[in-house]
Each structure stands twice: as structure tokens, then as C-alpha cells.
Amino acid sequence: MDFKTAAVVSCWLSVAIIASVYMIVFARSVGDVLFGVFLPVGLLVLVALFVTIYVTSSSTKERIGT
């Protein structure tokens, strides 16, 4: 597996786990749903999207013959 693929998959997997645990734990105790649940989870998804774009667009030189 390519290291770029592993980085993107691990980023999205960690965001999914963190967001689901956050929603399970804090969904009932937070008074405002918009700023308590949707904003933090949305920011996590936005960060994962930026990481995905950055990792996939970065170029690395491939070594041939080594």
C-alpha cells in the first residue's frame, strides 16, 4: 500500500472514530446542537479534507532502481 493511501485512510478512520464517540458522549449533554455537535464534527471533517488534498497533491520523487 502506498504511504499516501495509508495516510489518507488513517486520517479519515480516526476522524470517523473521534466524531462518532464525540456524538455519542456529548449529544445529550450539550444544549445547542449546532455549536455542540455539528460545528466540532464539521471542523474535524474539514481538517480531514484538507489533509487529504494536501497529501494527494504533494509530489515525491520516485527512486528507480534502488
ZANUBA-778066 format. One record per residue: residue number from 1; residue in three letters; x, y, z of N, C-alpha, C in turn. Coordinates in steps of 0.001 Angstrom, whole numbers, plus 524288, in hexadecimal, padded with zeros to 5 digits. Example, Ala and Ser with C-alpha at 12.3 -4.5 7.8 and 13.67 -1.06 7.14 Angstrom:
BEGIN
<pt num="1" residuo="Ala" n_east="83386" n_north="7E9C6" n_up="81E78" ca_east="8300C" ca_north="7EE6C" ca_up="81E78" c_east="83390" c_north="7F31C" c_up="81E78"/>
<pt num="2" residuo="Ser" n_east="83232" n_north="7F736" n_up="81BA8" ca_east="83566" ca_north="7FBDC" ca_up="81BE4" c_east="83264" c_north="8001E" c_up="81EBE"/>
This chain:
BEGIN
<pt num="1" residuo="Met" n_east="80350" n_north="7FB6C" n_up="80000" ca_east="80000" ca_north="80000" ca_up="80000" c_east="80382" c_north="804D9" c_up="80000"/>
<pt num="2" residuo="Asp" n_east="8020C" n_north="80892" n_up="7FCFF" ca_east="804EF" ca_north="80D6E" ca_up="7FC97" c_east="8046C" c_north="81084" c_up="801B2"/>
<pt num="3" residuo="Phe" n_east="80871" n_north="81373" n_up="80314" ca_east="80846" ca_north="8165C" ca_up="807FD" c_east="80439" c_north="81AAF" c_up="807CE"/>
<pt num="4" residuo="Lys" n_east="8032B" n_north="81CD4" n_up="80332" ca_east="7FF14" ca_north="820DD" ca_up="802C3" c_east="7F9BC" c_north="81E8C" c_up="803EF"/>
<pt num="5" residuo="Thr" n_east="7F8C2" n_north="819F6" n_up="801E5" ca_east="7F3C8" ca_north="81759" ca_up="802DC" c_east="7F328" c_north="81611" c_up="8089E"/>
<pt num="6" residuo="Ala" n_east="7F74F" n_north="81437" n_up="80B00" ca_east="7F716" ca_north="812EF" ca_up="8108E" c_east="7F624" c_north="817C9" c_up="813DD"/>
<pt num="7" residuo="Ala" n_east="7F87E" n_north="81C23" n_up="81271" ca_east="7F7BE" ca_north="820F8" ca_up="81563" c_east="7F21F" c_north="822EA" c_up="814F0"/>
<pt num="8" residuo="Val" n_east="7EFF0" n_north="822B6" n_up="81043" ca_east="7EA9A" ca_north="82491" ca_up="80F7F" c_east="7E6B0" c_north="820FF" c_up="8123E"/>
<pt num="9" residuo="Val" n_east="7E767" n_north="81BEA" n_up="811C3" ca_east="7E3D1" ca_north="81839" ca_up="81444" c_east="7E411" c_north="818AF" c_up="81A2F"/>
<pt num="10" residuo="Ser" n_east="7E8BA" n_north="81929" n_up="81C51" ca_east="7E92C" ca_north="8199C" ca_up="82203" c_east="7E6EF" c_north="81EC1" c_up="823FA"/>
<pt num="11" residuo="Cys" n_east="7E773" n_north="822E9" n_up="820F6" ca_east="7E52D" ca_north="827ED" ca_up="82277" c_east="7DF3A" c_north="82796" c_up="822A4"/>
<pt num="12" residuo="Trp" n_east="7DCD5" n_north="82575" n_up="81E92" ca_east="7D722" ca_north="8251D" ca_up="81E67" c_east="7D509" c_north="8213B" c_up="82270"/>
<pt num="13" residuo="Leu" n_east="7D7E9" n_north="81D12" n_up="8235C" ca_east="7D63D" ca_north="81952" ca_up="82752" c_east="7D661" c_north="81BBF" c_up="82CC2"/>
<pt num="14" residuo="Ser" n_east="7DA7A" n_north="81E99" n_up="82DEE" ca_east="7DAC5" ca_north="8211D" ca_up="8330D" c_east="7D6A7" c_north="82558" c_up="833A7"/>
<pt num="15" residuo="Val" n_east="7D587" n_north="8283E" n_up="82F89" ca_east="7D169" ca_north="82C35" ca_up="82FCA" c_east="7CC1A" c_north="8299F" c_up="830A8"/>
<pt num="16" residuo="Ala" n_east="7CB23" n_north="8254F" n_up="82E10" ca_east="7C627" ca_north="82293" ca_up="82EC7" c_east="7C58D" c_north="82091" c_up="83457"/>
<pt num="17" residuo="Ile" n_east="7C9B2" n_north="81E70" n_up="83687" ca_east="7C96E" ca_north="81C6D" ca_up="83BE3" c_east="7C8B7" c_north="820DC" c_up="83FC6"/>
<pt num="18" residuo="Ile" n_east="7CBD1" n_north="82502" n_up="83F40" ca_east="7CB66" ca_north="82970" ca_up="842D6" c_east="7C607" c_north="82BF9" c_up="8427B"/>
<pt num="19" residuo="Ala" n_east="7C407" n_north="82CBE" n_up="83DC7" ca_east="7BEF5" ca_north="82F41" ca_up="83D1B" c_east="7BA8B" c_north="82BE7" c_up="83F41"/>
<pt num="20" residuo="Ser" n_east="7BABB" n_north="826D6" n_up="83E68" ca_east="7B684" ca_north="82382" ca_up="84065" c_east="7B697" c_north="82336" c_up="84657"/>
<pt num="21" residuo="Val" n_east="7BB2A" n_north="822D4" n_up="848A4" ca_east="7BB78" ca_north="822CA" ca_up="84E61" c_east="7B9C0" c_north="82807" c_up="85091"/>
<pt num="22" residuo="Tyr" n_east="7BB52" n_north="82C45" n_up="84E16" ca_east="7B9BE" ca_north="8317B" ca_up="84FDB" c_east="7B3D5" c_north="8320F" c_up="84FAF"/>
<pt num="23" residuo="Met" n_east="7B164" n_north="8304D" n_up="84B6E" ca_east="7ABB9" ca_north="830D1" ca_up="84B02" c_east="7A8EB" c_north="82D5A" c_up="84EEA"/>
<pt num="24" residuo="Ile" n_east="7AAEE" n_north="828BB" n_up="84FF2" ca_east="7A877" ca_north="82546" ca_up="853C3" c_east="7A8E3" c_north="82784" c_up="8593F"/>
<pt num="25" residuo="Val" n_east="7AD74" n_north="82997" n_up="85A9C" ca_east="7AE56" ca_north="82B74" ca_up="85FEE" c_east="7ABCB" c_north="830BC" c_up="860E9"/>
<pt num="26" residuo="Phe" n_east="7AC6B" n_north="83473" n_up="85D65" ca_east="7AACB" ca_north="839CC" ca_up="85E6D" c_east="7A59B" c_north="83B62" c_up="85C04"/>
<pt num="27" residuo="Ala" n_east="7A318" n_north="83815" n_up="85909" ca_east="79E44" ca_north="839A6" ca_up="85668" c_east="799E9" c_north="83AD5" c_up="85A43"/>
<pt num="28" residuo="Arg" n_east="79998" n_north="83813" n_up="85E84" ca_east="79565" ca_north="838FD" ca_up="86247" c_east="7969D" c_north="83D72" c_up="86604"/>
<pt num="29" residuo="Ser" n_east="79B97" n_north="83E2A" n_up="86755" ca_east="79CED" ca_north="84208" ca_up="86B4F" c_east="79D9B" c_north="8478C" c_up="86923"/>
<pt num="30" residuo="Val" n_east="79E8F" n_north="84811" n_up="86416" ca_east="79F4D" ca_north="84D3A" ca_up="861CE" c_east="799FF" c_north="84F8F" c_up="8609C"/>
<pt num="31" residuo="Gly" n_east="79946" n_north="8545F" n_up="8623D" ca_east="79433" ca_north="856DD" ca_up="86176" c_east="7932C" c_north="85866" c_up="85BD9"/>
<pt num="32" residuo="Asp" n_east="796F2" n_north="85AB3" n_up="85951" ca_east="79642" ca_north="85C7C" ca_up="853F9" c_east="79894" c_north="8587D" c_up="85039"/>
<pt num="33" residuo="Val" n_east="79556" n_north="8565C" n_up="84CEB" ca_east="7970F" ca_north="85234" ca_up="8495F" c_east="79ABF" c_north="85459" c_up="8452E"/>
<pt num="34" residuo="Leu" n_east="799BF" n_north="85918" n_up="84368" ca_east="79CFA" ca_north="85B41" ca_up="83F39" c_east="7A29F" c_north="85BFF" c_up="840FD"/>
<pt num="35" residuo="Phe" n_east="7A374" n_north="85EB0" n_up="8455A" ca_east="7A8C2" ca_north="85FC0" ca_up="8471F" c_east="7AAF6" c_north="85B5D" c_up="84A7A"/>
<pt num="36" residuo="Gly" n_east="7A7B0" n_north="857E6" n_up="84C46" ca_east="7A98E" ca_north="853AE" ca_up="84F90" c_east="7AAF9" c_north="84EC2" c_up="84CA5"/>
<pt num="37" residuo="Val" n_east="7A848" n_north="84DC0" n_up="84854" ca_east="7A93E" ca_north="848EC" ca_up="84572" c_east="7AAE6" c_north="849FE" c_up="83FD1"/>
<pt num="38" residuo="Phe" n_east="7A7D1" n_north="84D03" n_up="83CF0" ca_east="7A8D8" ca_north="84DAB" ca_up="8375E" c_east="7ADCC" c_north="850C3" c_up="83645"/>
<pt num="39" residuo="Leu" n_east="7AEE2" n_north="854C4" n_up="83941" ca_east="7B388" ca_north="857E8" ca_up="8384C" c_east="7B892" c_north="854E1" c_up="8395B"/>
<pt num="40" residuo="Pro" n_east="7B92F" n_north="85241" n_up="83DDC" ca_east="7BE0D" ca_north="84F43" ca_up="83EA6" c_east="7BEBB" c_north="84AC9" c_up="83AC9"/>
<pt num="41" residuo="Val" n_east="7BA92" n_north="847FE" n_up="839A7" ca_east="7BAF1" ca_north="843A4" ca_up="835EF" c_east="7BBFD" c_north="845BE" c_up="83071"/>
<pt num="42" residuo="Gly" n_east="7B98F" n_north="84A0C" n_up="82F18" ca_east="7BA8E" ca_north="84C79" ca_up="82A07" c_east="7C022" c_north="84E59" c_up="82978"/>
<pt num="43" residuo="Leu" n_east="7C251" n_north="85075" n_up="82DB3" ca_east="7C7C4" ca_north="8521D" ca_up="82D88" c_east="7CB73" c_north="84D77" c_up="82D0A"/>
<pt num="44" residuo="Leu" n_east="7CA2A" n_north="84925" n_up="82F94" ca_east="7CD53" ca_north="84469" ca_up="82EF7" c_east="7CD46" c_north="84286" c_up="82951"/>
<pt num="45" residuo="Val" n_east="7C8BD" n_north="8428D" n_up="826EA" ca_east="7C849" ca_north="840E4" ca_up="82175" c_east="7CB36" c_north="844AA" c_up="81DE6"/>
<pt num="46" residuo="Leu" n_east="7CAF3" n_north="849B9" n_up="81F11" ca_east="7CDB8" ca_north="84D9C" ca_up="81BF3" c_east="7D3A1" c_north="84CD9" c_up="81C4E"/>
<pt num="47" residuo="Val" n_east="7D598" n_north="84BC9" n_up="820F9" ca_east="7DB31" ca_north="84ABE" ca_up="8219E" c_east="7DCC2" c_north="845D4" c_up="81EA4"/>
<pt num="48" residuo="Ala" n_east="7D989" n_north="841C5" n_up="81EE7" ca_east="7DAB6" ca_north="83CF9" ca_up="81C06" c_east="7DAAE" c_north="83DF1" c_up="81625"/>
<pt num="49" residuo="Leu" n_east="7D737" n_north="84143" n_up="81458" ca_east="7D714" ca_north="84298" ca_up="80ECA" c_east="7DC00" c_north="84583" c_up="80D2A"/>
<pt num="50" residuo="Phe" n_east="7DDB8" n_north="84939" n_up="81062" ca_east="7E294" ca_north="84C09" ca_up="80F35" c_east="7E749" c_north="84861" c_up="80F34"/>
<pt num="51" residuo="Val" n_east="7E773" n_north="844C4" n_up="812F1" ca_east="7EBBE" ca_north="84101" ca_up="8131E" c_east="7EBB1" c_north="83D8E" c_up="80E45"/>
<pt num="52" residuo="Thr" n_east="7E71A" n_north="83BEC" n_up="80CA8" ca_east="7E6A4" ca_north="838AB" ca_up="807F9" c_east="7E88E" c_north="83B8D" c_up="80326"/>
<pt num="53" residuo="Ile" n_east="7E6EF" n_north="84066" n_up="8028F" ca_east="7E895" ca_north="84372" ca_up="7FE02" c_east="7EE70" c_north="8446C" c_up="7FE29"/>
<pt num="54" residuo="Tyr" n_east="7F085" n_north="845AF" n_up="802BE" ca_east="7F61F" ca_north="846BD" ca_up="80334" c_east="7F964" c_north="841E2" c_up="80204"/>
<pt num="55" residuo="Val" n_east="7F7CE" n_north="83D7B" n_up="80437" ca_east="7FAE2" ca_north="838B3" ca_up="8037A" c_east="7FA99" c_north="836D0" c_up="7FDD9"/>
<pt num="56" residuo="Thr" n_east="7F610" n_north="83702" n_up="7FB82" ca_east="7F58C" ca_north="8350D" ca_up="7F628" c_east="7F7FB" c_north="838B8" c_up="7F22A"/>
<pt num="57" residuo="Ser" n_east="7F850" n_north="83DBA" n_up="7F352" ca_east="7FA91" ca_north="8415B" ca_up="7EF8B" c_east="8006D" c_north="841FD" c_up="7F027"/>
<pt num="58" residuo="Ser" n_east="802A1" n_north="84042" n_up="7F484" ca_east="8084C" ca_north="840C6" ca_up="7F532" c_east="80B10" c_north="83CD7" c_up="7F1B2"/>
<pt num="59" residuo="Ser" n_east="80F36" n_north="83EA6" n_up="7EF5C" ca_east="81214" ca_north="83B36" ca_up="7EBC9" c_east="81721" c_north="83976" c_up="7EE5C"/>
<pt num="60" residuo="Thr" n_east="81872" n_north="83498" n_up="7ED7A" ca_east="81D5F" ca_north="83276" ca_up="7EF66" c_east="82035" c_north="82FF3" c_up="7EACE"/>
<pt num="61" residuo="Lys" n_east="82540" n_north="83026" n_up="7EB12" ca_east="8285A" ca_north="82DC0" ca_up="7E6ED" c_east="828DB" c_north="827F7" c_up="7E80F"/>
<pt num="62" residuo="Glu" n_east="8278D" n_north="824E7" n_up="7E43B" ca_east="827FB" ca_north="81F43" ca_up="7E4A3" c_east="82D92" c_north="81DA6" c_up="7E34F"/>
<pt num="63" residuo="Arg" n_east="82FC5" n_north="81A3D" n_up="7E66A" ca_east="834FF" ca_north="81839" ca_up="7E54C" c_east="8348B" c_north="81379" c_up="7E1BF"/>
<pt num="64" residuo="Ile" n_east="83728" n_north="813BD" n_up="7DD6F" ca_east="83714" ca_north="80F6D" ca_up="7D9BD" c_east="83C35" c_north="80C70" c_up="7DA21"/>
<pt num="65" residuo="Gly" n_east="83BC2" n_north="80768" n_up="7DAF8" ca_east="84062" ca_north="80422" ca_up="7DB26" c_east="842CC" c_north="80379" c_up="7E07E"/>
<pt num="66" residuo="Thr" n_east="8404F" n_north="8056D" n_up="7E48F" ca_east="8426E" ca_north="804A7" ca_up="7E9DD" c_east="83EA9" c_north="801BB" c_up="7ED31"/>
